[in-house]
Amino acid sequence: MNCFFCGRDIDTRERVGFRDTCPGCDRALHACRNCEFYDRTYHNQCRETQAERVVDKERANFCEHFTPSSRRAATAGPAAKSAAVGKLEDLFKKRP
């Protein structure tokens, strides 16, 4: 599994606990964004129909259906985010 925030490779041979955090960015690992069932296009952003609704998909939760995601992280970490913000600011600068 890869951390949804920083993309760090996480060893999931052991069970991912409710309070486990990423050693790279200290974000919760047992969160919807790290789950195999997470899908933005589905109702409640979850492909598991029996799962209870979780409002904040990036925070730790107690979902019993959590399965570590097998897909590679395609997220923007802090460095990529600041680069994107810089490009946007350059795009919308007032020109003399």
C-alpha angles and dihedrals in degrees: 000000000000124000109255091223109041100014094234115160110249123200106233100178085111122054115275105241126219092249100038116127135196112264089217104051104005093237121145114272096195092068133120093250089063094047127105089226095055110115125157092209096061130082108278085004091273131111091202104092095196096053119109117243116271114196101196107048094189098055127083115269140176099240110153091205094063112135120176110253118250095199122098118253114263097179134120113248124204095281094049091045093054090047091052092049089051091053091050092050090050090050094053099040115128111250121218 
